[in-house]
Amino acid sequence: MRLEEYWGVGPKTRETLVKELGQEQAVQAIESGDIRTLSDTGLARGRATRILRRATGGERMDILATSDARSAYNELLDLAVNHAVTQRAADRIRVLTPLESKKAMEDRLDNVLAARDAWETLAADDREVVLAAFNRYDDRDGSELAAVEAALALLESGVKSGPFALIADIEADALEAAATALAALNNGRVREGADEELDRLRDTLGTVEDMDANALELIDDLQDGGVQDVTDFREAFEARLLSDTDVTVEQVREAIPTNATDATDFVGGTLRRLRSDLREAADEREERVAEEFESTLSERDEAIEQAVSAVDEIAFHLSLARFALAHDCTRPTFRGEDGAAVSVVAARNLTVDASSEDVQPITYALGDHTVTEGPTEAGIPGQQHVTVLTGANSGGKTTLLETLCQIVLLATMGLPVPAEQAEVTPIDALVFHRRHASFNAGVLESTLRSIVPPLSADGKTLMLVDEFEAITEPGSAADLLHGLVTLTVDREALGVFVTHLADDLEPLPPEARIDGIFAEGLSPDLELVVDYQPRFDTVGRSTPEFIVSRLVANASDRSERTGFETLGEAVGNEAVQRTLADVRQAADK
C-alpha cells in the first residue's frame, strides 16, 4: 500500500516518513500502530495518533458525529492509558477505535475480562513481579531481550489463565538460553561479561596497549630499578609483563625481537608483537563465541518470536484489565435485531469516579430495554426511545449524559463499562452535544449542521443533547428543541435531551417521556444536596431558593445580605427562610 493512501498522509508527511524511515518501514509502522516510530520522525504525536486510528479502524471513527463525541472518546482513552503497563500498550490504547461488528466487540471483551479475572486472582507479590518485568521491558525500549526477560518473569509468576496462556507453553529453558544469548550480543559483537576467556584476552590486550603507549616511562622505570646489563633488563621486562598482565612466559619470549638494537627497540617490538597476537586471539575467540550465541538464537527463534508477540499482547489486555478493575467495570449486553436500547443499572461517570470517592450510581434506560428493577418500586416506565431530562441546576443532568456517552463508547470499543448492568445497541452515529452558551447565529447554525445530518441519515443514532436552549433565545430554542425531539422519534433513534424548557415542549410525542432530577436542600455546610437519580415521568424543577438561601447565609455584610434577601422574596421568601431554618436545625444536631 502506498503511503498516500492512508488517511492524513499528504505529500509533506509522506516525504518526512520516507526520508526518516523509508517506504517499507513507514508502512509497517502505520499498519502496526507504532506511534513512537512515527513521532520519532518529527511528526506531531497527535497527528500520528489520528493517522493510526484511521489506518487501524477508520471506518468506525465516523460514529463520533460531533466534536463533543470525539472529545469524550479522547477523555476515555486518556483514562485508560493511565493504567497501561508498557509504553507500547499505551500507544495501542490510544489508537483504539469503535469496532465494526458485535462479534469483534464480544471477542475483545472476552480477552479483557479474562485478563481482569487473571490479574484479580494474582497475589500482590506476583503482581509486583509482573509490573517490574514490564517496567524493565519499557526501560529497554521493548527489545527482544526485554520481551524474553518479561516472558520469563511472567512464567515465574505461575499465572496461566486469560492472556497469560499465550506464554504458558513456552519452555523456560529455551527462554533462559535465548536471554543469555541476547544479552551477550550487541550488533554482532560479544558484550563484556558474556565469556570469561574473551574478557581475559581483552583485559590483557588493554594492559599491553597501555604499556606500549607509555613505553619510555616503562624503560626509565626498569632502568631506575638497578639493572646492570642487557640480561638484567630483559629479565626485569619479562617479570614486569608477567606480573602486570595475564600473558605467559611462552607468549613473551615468542614476541621478543631477535634483532633489537637498543632498549626502546626491544620493548617497543615486544609490546607490538604481543598486541598483535592478543588482538588476533581475542578476535578469533569473539568470532567463535558469537557463532555459538547466534546458533543458540537460531535454535530458539520460535520461542523468541512467541515471547515478543505474547508480551505485547499480554501488556495490552492487562492494561485494559487494570482499567476495568480500577473502575469496577462489567460486561455490557448488546441488543441487536430485537430492538434498540441504552440501559444502565448503577452506572458511574468515569471522570467523576476518577476524582471522587463519593459517587452516586445511576439507573436509567431508554428504548427496548429489559431493566425490570429501577430505583423505585415502579421501576423504569415504558419503552420510550426518547427522554427529556429536567431538573435542578448542578443536579447531574450533564453528568448523566456523559455517563451514557462513556458507556456506549466503551461498549462499541469492546471494553467493559462502569455499571452493574448495561444494555447497548451498537450504533452508527453518536451525537453528543455539550452545553455551549452563546447566542451567536453562527454557533446555532454550526450546531444544527453537526447534529441534524447524522440523525437524518440511515442507521442507528444516539442523541445526547445538553441544554440546546443555551445557543439561542428561549422561544426559538423551545420550538427547535421540540422539532429535534420529534425528529428523533420519527427517525426511530435513541435520545436524551437535557433542558430547562420542559413546560414549553408540551405536547411531546407519546414515544417520549420527561424525567426529572431534584435537589433536596442544603447541607449544614450550605452545599447543595441533590438526589442524582432521575425520577421518571416527572418534571424536575430548578432550585433557585436553595442557591439564594446559600447566598443570604454567606453574605459578608448587611447591605449585601439585604440584596440577596430581595432576591429571596422574588423566588419566594418563605421557601428561602424555610431552607435556612432546615440548615440551622441540621447543624444543631
Secondary structure as a PSIPRED ss2 file (coil, helix, strand):
# PSIPRED VFORMAT (PSIPRED V4.0)

   1 M C   1.000  0.000  0.000
   2 R C   1.000  0.000  0.000
   3 L H   0.000  1.000  0.000
   4 E H   0.000  1.000  0.000
   5 E H   0.000  1.000  0.000
   6 Y C   1.000  0.000  0.000
   7 W C   1.000  0.000  0.000
   8 G C   1.000  0.000  0.000
   9 V C   1.000  0.000  0.000
  10 G C   1.000  0.000  0.000
  11 P H   0.000  1.000  0.000
  12 K H   0.000  1.000  0.000
  13 T H   0.000  1.000  0.000
  14 R H   0.000  1.000  0.000
  15 E H   0.000  1.000  0.000
  16 T H   0.000  1.000  0.000
  17 L H   0.000  1.000  0.000
  18 V H   0.000  1.000  0.000
  19 K H   0.000  1.000  0.000
  20 E H   0.000  1.000  0.000
  21 L C   1.000  0.000  0.000
  22 G C   1.000  0.000  0.000
  23 Q H   0.000  1.000  0.000
  24 E H   0.000  1.000  0.000
  25 Q H   0.000  1.000  0.000
  26 A H   0.000  1.000  0.000
  27 V H   0.000  1.000  0.000
  28 Q H   0.000  1.000  0.000
  29 A H   0.000  1.000  0.000
  30 I H   0.000  1.000  0.000
  31 E H   0.000  1.000  0.000
  32 S C   1.000  0.000  0.000
  33 G C   1.000  0.000  0.000
  34 D C   1.000  0.000  0.000
  35 I H   0.000  1.000  0.000
  36 R H   0.000  1.000  0.000
  37 T H   0.000  1.000  0.000
  38 L H   0.000  1.000  0.000
  39 S H   0.000  1.000  0.000
  40 D H   0.000  1.000  0.000
  41 T C   1.000  0.000  0.000
  42 G C   1.000  0.000  0.000
  43 L C   1.000  0.000  0.000
  44 A C   1.000  0.000  0.000
  45 R H   0.000  1.000  0.000
  46 G H   0.000  1.000  0.000
  47 R H   0.000  1.000  0.000
  48 A H   0.000  1.000  0.000
  49 T H   0.000  1.000  0.000
  50 R H   0.000  1.000  0.000
  51 I H   0.000  1.000  0.000
  52 L H   0.000  1.000  0.000
  53 R H   0.000  1.000  0.000
  54 R H   0.000  1.000  0.000
  55 A H   0.000  1.000  0.000
  56 T H   0.000  1.000  0.000
  57 G H   0.000  1.000  0.000
  58 G H   0.000  1.000  0.000
  59 E H   0.000  1.000  0.000
  60 R H   0.000  1.000  0.000
  61 M H   0.000  1.000  0.000
  62 D C   1.000  0.000  0.000
  63 I C   1.000  0.000  0.000
  64 L E   0.000  0.000  1.000
  65 A C   1.000  0.000  0.000
  66 T C   1.000  0.000  0.000
  67 S H   0.000  1.000  0.000
  68 D H   0.000  1.000  0.000
  69 A H   0.000  1.000  0.000
  70 R H   0.000  1.000  0.000
  71 S H   0.000  1.000  0.000
  72 A H   0.000  1.000  0.000
  73 Y H   0.000  1.000  0.000
  74 N H   0.000  1.000  0.000
  75 E H   0.000  1.000  0.000
  76 L H   0.000  1.000  0.000
  77 L H   0.000  1.000  0.000
  78 D H   0.000  1.000  0.000
  79 L H   0.000  1.000  0.000
  80 A H   0.000  1.000  0.000
  81 V H   0.000  1.000  0.000
  82 N C   1.000  0.000  0.000
  83 H C   1.000  0.000  0.000
  84 A C   1.000  0.000  0.000
  85 V C   1.000  0.000  0.000
  86 T C   1.000  0.000  0.000
  87 Q H   0.000  1.000  0.000
  88 R H   0.000  1.000  0.000
  89 A H   0.000  1.000  0.000
  90 A H   0.000  1.000  0.000
  91 D H   0.000  1.000  0.000
  92 R H   0.000  1.000  0.000
  93 I H   0.000  1.000  0.000
  94 R H   0.000  1.000  0.000
  95 V C   1.000  0.000  0.000
  96 L C   1.000  0.000  0.000
  97 T C   1.000  0.000  0.000
  98 P C   1.000  0.000  0.000
  99 L C   1.000  0.000  0.000
 100 E C   1.000  0.000  0.000
 101 S C   1.000  0.000  0.000
 102 K H   0.000  1.000  0.000
 103 K H   0.000  1.000  0.000
 104 A H   0.000  1.000  0.000
 105 M H   0.000  1.000  0.000
 106 E H   0.000  1.000  0.000
 107 D H   0.000  1.000  0.000
 108 R H   0.000  1.000  0.000
 109 L H   0.000  1.000  0.000
 110 D H   0.000  1.000  0.000
 111 N H   0.000  1.000  0.000
 112 V H   0.000  1.000  0.000
 113 L H   0.000  1.000  0.000
 114 A H   0.000  1.000  0.000
 115 A H   0.000  1.000  0.000
 116 R H   0.000  1.000  0.000
 117 D H   0.000  1.000  0.000
 118 A H   0.000  1.000  0.000
 119 W H   0.000  1.000  0.000
 120 E H   0.000  1.000  0.000
 121 T H   0.000  1.000  0.000
 122 L C   1.000  0.000  0.000
 123 A C   1.000  0.000  0.000
 124 A H   0.000  1.000  0.000
 125 D H   0.000  1.000  0.000
 126 D H   0.000  1.000  0.000
 127 R H   0.000  1.000  0.000
 128 E H   0.000  1.000  0.000
 129 V H   0.000  1.000  0.000
 130 V H   0.000  1.000  0.000
 131 L H   0.000  1.000  0.000
 132 A H   0.000  1.000  0.000
 133 A H   0.000  1.000  0.000
 134 F H   0.000  1.000  0.000
 135 N H   0.000  1.000  0.000
 136 R H   0.000  1.000  0.000
 137 Y H   0.000  1.000  0.000
 138 D H   0.000  1.000  0.000
 139 D H   0.000  1.000  0.000
 140 R C   1.000  0.000  0.000
 141 D C   1.000  0.000  0.000
 142 G C   1.000  0.000  0.000
 143 S C   1.000  0.000  0.000
 144 E H   0.000  1.000  0.000
 145 L H   0.000  1.000  0.000
 146 A H   0.000  1.000  0.000
 147 A H   0.000  1.000  0.000
 148 V H   0.000  1.000  0.000
 149 E H   0.000  1.000  0.000
 150 A H   0.000  1.000  0.000
 151 A H   0.000  1.000  0.000
 152 L H   0.000  1.000  0.000
 153 A H   0.000  1.000  0.000
 154 L H   0.000  1.000  0.000
 155 L H   0.000  1.000  0.000
 156 E H   0.000  1.000  0.000
 157 S H   0.000  1.000  0.000
 158 G C   1.000  0.000  0.000
 159 V C   1.000  0.000  0.000
 160 K C   1.000  0.000  0.000
 161 S C   1.000  0.000  0.000
 162 G H   0.000  1.000  0.000
 163 P H   0.000  1.000  0.000
 164 F H   0.000  1.000  0.000
 165 A H   0.000  1.000  0.000
 166 L H   0.000  1.000  0.000
 167 I H   0.000  1.000  0.000
 168 A H   0.000  1.000  0.000
 169 D C   1.000  0.000  0.000
 170 I C   1.000  0.000  0.000
 171 E C   1.000  0.000  0.000
 172 A H   0.000  1.000  0.000
 173 D H   0.000  1.000  0.000
 174 A H   0.000  1.000  0.000
 175 L H   0.000  1.000  0.000
 176 E H   0.000  1.000  0.000
 177 A H   0.000  1.000  0.000
 178 A H   0.000  1.000  0.000
 179 A H   0.000  1.000  0.000
 180 T H   0.000  1.000  0.000
 181 A H   0.000  1.000  0.000
 182 L H   0.000  1.000  0.000
 183 A H   0.000  1.000  0.000
 184 A H   0.000  1.000  0.000
 185 L E   0.000  0.000  1.000
 186 N E   0.000  0.000  1.000
 187 N C   1.000  0.000  0.000
 188 G C   1.000  0.000  0.000
 189 R E   0.000  0.000  1.000
 190 V E   0.000  0.000  1.000
 191 R C   1.000  0.000  0.000
 192 E C   1.000  0.000  0.000
 193 G C   1.000  0.000  0.000
 194 A C   1.000  0.000  0.000
 195 D C   1.000  0.000  0.000
 196 E H   0.000  1.000  0.000
 197 E H   0.000  1.000  0.000
 198 L H   0.000  1.000  0.000
 199 D H   0.000  1.000  0.000
 200 R H   0.000  1.000  0.000
 201 L H   0.000  1.000  0.000
 202 R H   0.000  1.000  0.000
 203 D H   0.000  1.000  0.000
 204 T H   0.000  1.000  0.000
 205 L H   0.000  1.000  0.000
 206 G H   0.000  1.000  0.000
 207 T H   0.000  1.000  0.000
 208 V H   0.000  1.000  0.000
 209 E H   0.000  1.000  0.000
 210 D H   0.000  1.000  0.000
 211 M H   0.000  1.000  0.000
 212 D H   0.000  1.000  0.000
 213 A H   0.000  1.000  0.000
 214 N C   1.000  0.000  0.000
 215 A H   0.000  1.000  0.000
 216 L H   0.000  1.000  0.000
 217 E H   0.000  1.000  0.000
 218 L H   0.000  1.000  0.000
 219 I H   0.000  1.000  0.000
 220 D H   0.000  1.000  0.000
 221 D H   0.000  1.000  0.000
 222 L H   0.000  1.000  0.000
 223 Q H   0.000  1.000  0.000
 224 D H   0.000  1.000  0.000
 225 G C   1.000  0.000  0.000
 226 G C   1.000  0.000  0.000
 227 V C   1.000  0.000  0.000
 228 Q C   1.000  0.000  0.000
 229 D C   1.000  0.000  0.000
 230 V H   0.000  1.000  0.000
 231 T H   0.000  1.000  0.000
 232 D H   0.000  1.000  0.000
 233 F H   0.000  1.000  0.000
 234 R H   0.000  1.000  0.000
 235 E H   0.000  1.000  0.000
 236 A H   0.000  1.000  0.000
 237 F H   0.000  1.000  0.000
 238 E H   0.000  1.000  0.000
 239 A H   0.000  1.000  0.000
 240 R H   0.000  1.000  0.000
 241 L H   0.000  1.000  0.000
 242 L H   0.000  1.000  0.000
 243 S H   0.000  1.000  0.000
 244 D H   0.000  1.000  0.000
 245 T C   1.000  0.000  0.000
 246 D C   1.000  0.000  0.000
 247 V C   1.000  0.000  0.000
 248 T C   1.000  0.000  0.000
 249 V H   0.000  1.000  0.000
 250 E H   0.000  1.000  0.000
 251 Q H   0.000  1.000  0.000
 252 V H   0.000  1.000  0.000
 253 R H   0.000  1.000  0.000
 254 E H   0.000  1.000  0.000
 255 A H   0.000  1.000  0.000
 256 I C   1.000  0.000  0.000
 257 P C   1.000  0.000  0.000
 258 T C   1.000  0.000  0.000
 259 N C   1.000  0.000  0.000
 260 A C   1.000  0.000  0.000
 261 T C   1.000  0.000  0.000
 262 D C   1.000  0.000  0.000
 263 A H   0.000  1.000  0.000
 264 T H   0.000  1.000  0.000
 265 D H   0.000  1.000  0.000
 266 F H   0.000  1.000  0.000
 267 V H   0.000  1.000  0.000
 268 G H   0.000  1.000  0.000
 269 G H   0.000  1.000  0.000
 270 T H   0.000  1.000  0.000
 271 L H   0.000  1.000  0.000
 272 R H   0.000  1.000  0.000
 273 R H   0.000  1.000  0.000
 274 L H   0.000  1.000  0.000
 275 R H   0.000  1.000  0.000
 276 S H   0.000  1.000  0.000
 277 D H   0.000  1.000  0.000
 278 L H   0.000  1.000  0.000
 279 R H   0.000  1.000  0.000
 280 E H   0.000  1.000  0.000
 281 A H   0.000  1.000  0.000
 282 A H   0.000  1.000  0.000
 283 D H   0.000  1.000  0.000
 284 E H   0.000  1.000  0.000
 285 R H   0.000  1.000  0.000
 286 E H   0.000  1.000  0.000
 287 E H   0.000  1.000  0.000
 288 R H   0.000  1.000  0.000
 289 V H   0.000  1.000  0.000
 290 A H   0.000  1.000  0.000
 291 E H   0.000  1.000  0.000
 292 E H   0.000  1.000  0.000
 293 F H   0.000  1.000  0.000
 294 E H   0.000  1.000  0.000
 295 S H   0.000  1.000  0.000
 296 T H   0.000  1.000  0.000
 297 L H   0.000  1.000  0.000
 298 S H   0.000  1.000  0.000
 299 E H   0.000  1.000  0.000
 300 R C   1.000  0.000  0.000
 301 D H   0.000  1.000  0.000
 302 E H   0.000  1.000  0.000
 303 A H   0.000  1.000  0.000
 304 I H   0.000  1.000  0.000
 305 E H   0.000  1.000  0.000
 306 Q H   0.000  1.000  0.000
 307 A H   0.000  1.000  0.000
 308 V H   0.000  1.000  0.000
 309 S H   0.000  1.000  0.000
 310 A H   0.000  1.000  0.000
 311 V H   0.000  1.000  0.000
 312 D H   0.000  1.000  0.000
 313 E H   0.000  1.000  0.000
 314 I H   0.000  1.000  0.000
 315 A H   0.000  1.000  0.000
 316 F H   0.000  1.000  0.000
 317 H H   0.000  1.000  0.000
 318 L H   0.000  1.000  0.000
 319 S H   0.000  1.000  0.000
 320 L H   0.000  1.000  0.000
 321 A H   0.000  1.000  0.000
 322 R H   0.000  1.000  0.000
 323 F H   0.000  1.000  0.000
 324 A H   0.000  1.000  0.000
 325 L H   0.000  1.000  0.000
 326 A H   0.000  1.000  0.000
 327 H C   1.000  0.000  0.000
 328 D C   1.000  0.000  0.000
 329 C C   1.000  0.000  0.000
 330 T E   0.000  0.000  1.000
 331 R C   1.000  0.000  0.000
 332 P C   1.000  0.000  0.000
 333 T E   0.000  0.000  1.000
 334 F E   0.000  0.000  1.000
 335 R C   1.000  0.000  0.000
 336 G C   1.000  0.000  0.000
 337 E C   1.000  0.000  0.000
 338 D C   1.000  0.000  0.000
 339 G C   1.000  0.000  0.000
 340 A C   1.000  0.000  0.000
 341 A E   0.000  0.000  1.000
 342 V E   0.000  0.000  1.000
 343 S E   0.000  0.000  1.000
 344 V E   0.000  0.000  1.000
 345 V E   0.000  0.000  1.000
 346 A E   0.000  0.000  1.000
 347 A E   0.000  0.000  1.000
 348 R C   1.000  0.000  0.000
 349 N C   1.000  0.000  0.000
 350 L H   0.000  1.000  0.000
 351 T H   0.000  1.000  0.000
 352 V H   0.000  1.000  0.000
 353 D H   0.000  1.000  0.000
 354 A H   0.000  1.000  0.000
 355 S H   0.000  1.000  0.000
 356 S C   1.000  0.000  0.000
 357 E C   1.000  0.000  0.000
 358 D C   1.000  0.000  0.000
 359 V C   1.000  0.000  0.000
 360 Q C   1.000  0.000  0.000
 361 P C   1.000  0.000  0.000
 362 I E   0.000  0.000  1.000
 363 T E   0.000  0.000  1.000
 364 Y E   0.000  0.000  1.000
 365 A E   0.000  0.000  1.000
 366 L E   0.000  0.000  1.000
 367 G E   0.000  0.000  1.000
 368 D C   1.000  0.000  0.000
 369 H C   1.000  0.000  0.000
 370 T C   1.000  0.000  0.000
 371 V C   1.000  0.000  0.000
 372 T C   1.000  0.000  0.000
 373 E C   1.000  0.000  0.000
 374 G C   1.000  0.000  0.000
 375 P C   1.000  0.000  0.000
 376 T C   1.000  0.000  0.000
 377 E C   1.000  0.000  0.000
 378 A C   1.000  0.000  0.000
 379 G C   1.000  0.000  0.000
 380 I C   1.000  0.000  0.000
 381 P C   1.000  0.000  0.000
 382 G C   1.000  0.000  0.000
 383 Q C   1.000  0.000  0.000
 384 Q C   1.000  0.000  0.000
 385 H C   1.000  0.000  0.000
 386 V E   0.000  0.000  1.000
 387 T E   0.000  0.000  1.000
 388 V E   0.000  0.000  1.000
 389 L E   0.000  0.000  1.000
 390 T E   0.000  0.000  1.000
 391 G E   0.000  0.000  1.000
 392 A C   1.000  0.000  0.000
 393 N C   1.000  0.000  0.000
 394 S C   1.000  0.000  0.000
 395 G C   1.000  0.000  0.000
 396 G C   1.000  0.000  0.000
 397 K H   0.000  1.000  0.000
 398 T H   0.000  1.000  0.000
 399 T H   0.000  1.000  0.000
 400 L H   0.000  1.000  0.000
 401 L H   0.000  1.000  0.000
 402 E H   0.000  1.000  0.000
 403 T H   0.000  1.000  0.000
 404 L H   0.000  1.000  0.000
 405 C H   0.000  1.000  0.000
 406 Q H   0.000  1.000  0.000
 407 I H   0.000  1.000  0.000
 408 V H   0.000  1.000  0.000
 409 L H   0.000  1.000  0.000
 410 L H   0.000  1.000  0.000
 411 A H   0.000  1.000  0.000
 412 T H   0.000  1.000  0.000
 413 M C   1.000  0.000  0.000
 414 G C   1.000  0.000  0.000
 415 L C   1.000  0.000  0.000
 416 P C   1.000  0.000  0.000
 417 V E   0.000  0.000  1.000
 418 P C   1.000  0.000  0.000
 419 A C   1.000  0.000  0.000
 420 E C   1.000  0.000  0.000
 421 Q E   0.000  0.000  1.000
 422 A E   0.000  0.000  1.000
 423 E E   0.000  0.000  1.000
 424 V E   0.000  0.000  1.000
 425 T C   1.000  0.000  0.000
 426 P C   1.000  0.000  0.000
 427 I C   1.000  0.000  0.000
 428 D C   1.000  0.000  0.000
 429 A E   0.000  0.000  1.000
 430 L E   0.000  0.000  1.000
 431 V E   0.000  0.000  1.000
 432 F E   0.000  0.000  1.000
 433 H E   0.000  0.000  1.000
 434 R C   1.000  0.000  0.000
 435 R C   1.000  0.000  0.000
 436 H C   1.000  0.000  0.000
 437 A C   1.000  0.000  0.000
 438 S C   1.000  0.000  0.000
 439 F C   1.000  0.000  0.000
 440 N C   1.000  0.000  0.000
 441 A H   0.000  1.000  0.000
 442 G H   0.000  1.000  0.000
 443 V H   0.000  1.000  0.000
 444 L H   0.000  1.000  0.000
 445 E H   0.000  1.000  0.000
 446 S H   0.000  1.000  0.000
 447 T H   0.000  1.000  0.000
 448 L H   0.000  1.000  0.000
 449 R H   0.000  1.000  0.000
 450 S H   0.000  1.000  0.000
 451 I H   0.000  1.000  0.000
 452 V H   0.000  1.000  0.000
 453 P H   0.000  1.000  0.000
 454 P H   0.000  1.000  0.000
 455 L H   0.000  1.000  0.000
 456 S H   0.000  1.000  0.000
 457 A C   1.000  0.000  0.000
 458 D C   1.000  0.000  0.000
 459 G C   1.000  0.000  0.000
 460 K C   1.000  0.000  0.000
 461 T E   0.000  0.000  1.000
 462 L E   0.000  0.000  1.000
 463 M E   0.000  0.000  1.000
 464 L E   0.000  0.000  1.000
 465 V E   0.000  0.000  1.000
 466 D E   0.000  0.000  1.000
 467 E C   1.000  0.000  0.000
 468 F H   0.000  1.000  0.000
 469 E H   0.000  1.000  0.000
 470 A H   0.000  1.000  0.000
 471 I H   0.000  1.000  0.000
 472 T C   1.000  0.000  0.000
 473 E C   1.000  0.000  0.000
 474 P H   0.000  1.000  0.000
 475 G H   0.000  1.000  0.000
 476 S H   0.000  1.000  0.000
 477 A H   0.000  1.000  0.000
 478 A H   0.000  1.000  0.000
 479 D H   0.000  1.000  0.000
 480 L H   0.000  1.000  0.000
 481 L H   0.000  1.000  0.000
 482 H H   0.000  1.000  0.000
 483 G H   0.000  1.000  0.000
 484 L H   0.000  1.000  0.000
 485 V H   0.000  1.000  0.000
 486 T H   0.000  1.000  0.000
 487 L H   0.000  1.000  0.000
 488 T H   0.000  1.000  0.000
 489 V H   0.000  1.000  0.000
 490 D H   0.000  1.000  0.000
 491 R C   1.000  0.000  0.000
 492 E C   1.000  0.000  0.000
 493 A C   1.000  0.000  0.000
 494 L E   0.000  0.000  1.000
 495 G E   0.000  0.000  1.000
 496 V E   0.000  0.000  1.000
 497 F E   0.000  0.000  1.000
 498 V E   0.000  0.000  1.000
 499 T C   1.000  0.000  0.000
 500 H C   1.000  0.000  0.000
 501 L C   1.000  0.000  0.000
 502 A H   0.000  1.000  0.000
 503 D H   0.000  1.000  0.000
 504 D H   0.000  1.000  0.000
 505 L H   0.000  1.000  0.000
 506 E C   1.000  0.000  0.000
 507 P C   1.000  0.000  0.000
 508 L C   1.000  0.000  0.000
 509 P C   1.000  0.000  0.000
 510 P C   1.000  0.000  0.000
 511 E C   1.000  0.000  0.000
 512 A E   0.000  0.000  1.000
 513 R E   0.000  0.000  1.000
 514 I E   0.000  0.000  1.000
 515 D E   0.000  0.000  1.000
 516 G E   0.000  0.000  1.000
 517 I E   0.000  0.000  1.000
 518 F E   0.000  0.000  1.000
 519 A E   0.000  0.000  1.000
 520 E E   0.000  0.000  1.000
 521 G E   0.000  0.000  1.000
 522 L E   0.000  0.000  1.000
 523 S C   1.000  0.000  0.000
 524 P C   1.000  0.000  0.000
 525 D C   1.000  0.000  0.000
 526 L C   1.000  0.000  0.000
 527 E C   1.000  0.000  0.000
 528 L E   0.000  0.000  1.000
 529 V E   0.000  0.000  1.000
 530 V E   0.000  0.000  1.000
 531 D E   0.000  0.000  1.000
 532 Y E   0.000  0.000  1.000
 533 Q E   0.000  0.000  1.000
 534 P E   0.000  0.000  1.000
 535 R E   0.000  0.000  1.000
 536 F C   1.000  0.000  0.000
 537 D C   1.000  0.000  0.000
 538 T C   1.000  0.000  0.000
 539 V C   1.000  0.000  0.000
 540 G C   1.000  0.000  0.000
 541 R C   1.000  0.000  0.000
 542 S C   1.000  0.000  0.000
 543 T C   1.000  0.000  0.000
 544 P H   0.000  1.000  0.000
 545 E H   0.000  1.000  0.000
 546 F H   0.000  1.000  0.000
 547 I H   0.000  1.000  0.000
 548 V H   0.000  1.000  0.000
 549 S H   0.000  1.000  0.000
 550 R H   0.000  1.000  0.000
 551 L H   0.000  1.000  0.000
 552 V H   0.000  1.000  0.000
 553 A H   0.000  1.000  0.000
 554 N H   0.000  1.000  0.000
 555 A C   1.000  0.000  0.000
 556 S C   1.000  0.000  0.000
 557 D C   1.000  0.000  0.000
 558 R H   0.000  1.000  0.000
 559 S H   0.000  1.000  0.000
 560 E H   0.000  1.000  0.000
 561 R H   0.000  1.000  0.000
 562 T H   0.000  1.000  0.000
 563 G H   0.000  1.000  0.000
 564 F H   0.000  1.000  0.000
 565 E H   0.000  1.000  0.000
 566 T H   0.000  1.000  0.000
 567 L H   0.000  1.000  0.000
 568 G H   0.000  1.000  0.000
 569 E H   0.000  1.000  0.000
 570 A H   0.000  1.000  0.000
 571 V H   0.000  1.000  0.000
 572 G C   1.000  0.000  0.000
 573 N H   0.000  1.000  0.000
 574 E H   0.000  1.000  0.000
 575 A H   0.000  1.000  0.000
 576 V H   0.000  1.000  0.000
 577 Q H   0.000  1.000  0.000
 578 R H   0.000  1.000  0.000
 579 T H   0.000  1.000  0.000
 580 L H   0.000  1.000  0.000
 581 A H   0.000  1.000  0.000
 582 D H   0.000  1.000  0.000
 583 V H   0.000  1.000  0.000
 584 R H   0.000  1.000  0.000
 585 Q H   0.000  1.000  0.000
 586 A H   0.000  1.000  0.000
 587 A H   0.000  1.000  0.000
 588 D H   0.000  1.000  0.000
 589 K C   1.000  0.000  0.000
